[in-house]
């Protein structure tokens, strides 16, 4: 891990974070009943990491440098959504025939991540205040 590689990943992360914010803002008008911004971000992030990871391998159709893969897959997609990494890892399990492990990954990730949000604990620490966001955009982010 070189300093240059860290800069590449951080630059991708900054762009991914901005893209997530922009998508959330744009989706706010249609996000009354469902968090469409988050759904769109997770789906498009999964699409990006899946396409890019496969197409840009050394033996892929559009090979790119390792640094470019880190920029997009770790930086951009990581800043945009970590759901893309989860999706790719689950797909790899399914493709390798580890269907049960893939299902455990899905179930454990959903249950543990929802539990890890810590909203109930924070509500208690916060004296019963149950708000999770200060601004509408935070609900989408």
C-alpha positions in Angstrom: 0.0 0.0 0.0 1.8 3.1 -1.3 0.9 6.7 -0.6 0.0 7.1 -4.2 -2.4 4.2 -4.1 -4.0 5.7 -0.9 -4.5 9.0 -2.8 -6.1 7.2 -5.7 -8.6 5.4 -3.4 -9.3 8.6 -1.5 -10.0 10.5 -4.7 -12.4 7.8 -5.8 -14.0 7.8 -2.4 -14.6 11.6 -2.5 -16.2 11.3 -6.0 -18.3 8.4 -4.8 -19.5 10.2 -1.8 -20.4 13.3 -3.8 -22.3 11.1 -6.3 -24.2 9.5 -3.4 -25.2 12.9 -2.1 -26.3 14.1 -5.5 -28.3 11.0 -6.2 -30.0 11.3 -2.8 -30.9 14.9 -3.4 -32.2 14.2 -6.9 -34.4 11.3 -5.6 -35.9 13.2 -2.7 -39.1 14.2 -4.6 -40.0 10.6 -5.2 -38.8 9.2 -1.9 -41.9 9.7 0.2 -42.9 6.0 0.6 -39.7 4.2 0.0 -36.0 5.4 0.3 -35.7 5.4 -3.5 -32.4 7.4 -3.4 -30.8 4.6 -1.3 -32.3 1.9 -3.4 -31.1 3.5 -6.6 -27.7 4.1 -5.1 -27.4 0.5 -4.0 -28.6 -0.9 -7.3 -26.4 1.3 -9.5 -23.4 0.8 -7.2 -23.9 -3.0 -7.5 -24.2 -2.6 -11.3 -21.1 -0.5 -11.5 -18.9 -2.8 -9.4 -20.2 -5.9 -11.1 -19.6 -4.6 -14.7 -16.3 -3.0 -13.9 -14.8 -5.9 -11.9 -15.5 -8.3 -14.7 -14.8 -6.2 -17.7 -11.6 -4.7 -16.5 -9.7 -7.8 -15.4 -6.3 -8.4 -17.0 -8.0 -11.0 -19.3 -11.2 -9.0 -19.6 -12.6 -7.1 -22.5 -11.3 -3.7 -21.3 -8.3 -4.3 -19.0 -7.2 -1.4 -16.8 -4.4 -0.9 -14.3 -4.7 -2.1 -10.7 -4.8 1.5 -9.6 -7.8 2.2 -11.8 -9.6 -0.8 -10.4 -8.8 0.4 -6.9 -10.0 3.9 -7.8 -13.4 2.6 -9.1 -14.1 -0.5 -7.0 -12.7 0.5 -3.6 -12.8 4.3 -3.9 -15.7 5.3 -6.0 -18.0 2.3 -5.2 -16.9 2.3 -1.6 -17.7 6.0 -1.2 -20.9 5.6 -3.2 -22.1 2.4 -1.5 -20.6 -0.5 0.3 -23.6 -2.5 -0.8 -21.9 -3.0 -4.1 -19.0 -4.9 -2.4 -21.6 -7.1 -0.6 -23.4 -7.8 -3.9 -20.2 -8.8 -5.7 -19.1 -11.0 -2.8 -22.4 -12.7 -2.7 -22.3 -13.3 -6.5 -18.9 -14.8 -6.2 -20.2 -17.2 -3.5 -23.1 -18.2 -5.8 -20.9 -18.6 -8.9 -18.5 -20.8 -6.9 -21.5 -23.1 -5.9 -21.6 -22.0 -2.3 -25.3 -21.3 -2.3 -25.8 -21.9 1.4 -22.9 -19.6 2.3 -24.3 -17.0 -0.1 -27.6 -17.2 1.7 -26.0 -17.0 5.1 -24.0 -14.0 3.9 -27.2 -12.2 2.8 -29.1 -13.1 6.0 -26.3 -12.3 8.3 -25.4 -9.0 6.5 -29.0 -7.8 6.6 -29.7 -8.8 10.2 -26.3 -7.7 11.5 -26.2 -4.4 9.6 -29.7 -3.5 10.7 -28.7 -4.4 14.3 -25.5 -2.5 14.0 -27.3 0.7 13.2 -27.7 0.9 16.9 -30.8 3.1 16.8 -32.4 1.5 19.9 -29.2 1.9 21.9 -28.7 5.5 20.7 -32.4 6.3 21.5 -31.8 5.1 25.1 -28.5 7.1 25.4 -30.3 10.0 23.8 -32.9 10.1 26.6 -35.7 8.6 24.5 -35.3 10.9 21.5 -35.9 8.6 18.5 -34.9 10.9 15.6 -32.2 9.4 13.3 -31.5 12.4 11.1 -31.4 16.2 11.4 -32.3 16.9 7.8 -34.3 15.2 5.2 -31.2 14.4 3.0 -29.7 12.5 5.9 -32.6 10.0 5.6 -31.4 9.3 2.1 -27.6 9.2 2.8 
